[in-house]
């Protein structure tokens, strides 16, 4: 079974070499898929697959 990495916004920003503000903007625009933890407005988490999909599509998708 493959392991699936889950990142916070700062961790995802480091992986992509973008600022955290840029990653937040990409998340809000829906260009990077995300999931929210917790029942009542938890924190955003990003799967490795979402980062891979974004990188494969290119920055100007």
C-alpha positions in Angstrom: 0.0 0.0 0.0 1.3 3.4 -0.9 1.7 6.0 1.8 -0.1 9.3 1.3 1.6 12.5 2.6 -0.6 15.2 4.0 0.8 18.8 4.2 -0.1 22.0 6.0 -0.1 25.2 3.9 3.5 26.1 5.0 4.7 22.6 4.2 3.0 22.6 0.8 4.5 26.0 0.1 8.0 24.6 0.9 7.3 21.6 -1.4 6.3 23.9 -4.3 8.9 26.6 -3.4 6.1 29.2 -3.3 5.1 31.6 -0.6 2.4 30.6 1.8 0.3 33.5 0.5 0.6 32.2 -3.1 -0.5 28.7 -1.9 -3.5 30.2 -0.1 -4.5 32.0 -3.2 -4.1 28.9 -5.3 -6.3 27.0 -2.8 -9.0 29.7 -2.8 -9.0 29.7 -6.6 -9.4 25.9 -6.6 -6.2 25.3 -8.5 -4.9 23.1 -5.8 -7.3 20.7 -4.2 -7.6 20.7 -0.4 -9.5 19.2 2.5 -10.5 20.8 5.8 -9.9 18.9 9.0 -12.4 18.9 11.9 -16.1 19.3 11.9 -16.3 23.1 12.6 -13.8 25.0 10.4 -10.7 23.0 11.0 -7.4 23.7 9.2 -6.7 23.1 5.6 -4.6 20.1 4.5 -3.2 19.3 1.1 -2.5 15.8 -0.2 0.7 14.9 -2.0 -1.4 13.9 -5.0 -3.0 17.4 -5.2 0.5 18.9 -5.3 1.6 16.4 -7.9 -1.5 17.2 -10.0 -0.9 20.9 -9.8 2.8 20.5 -10.8 1.9 18.3 -13.7 -0.7 20.8 -15.0 1.8 23.6 -14.8 1.7 26.9 -13.0 -0.3 28.6 -15.8 -3.2 26.1 -15.7 
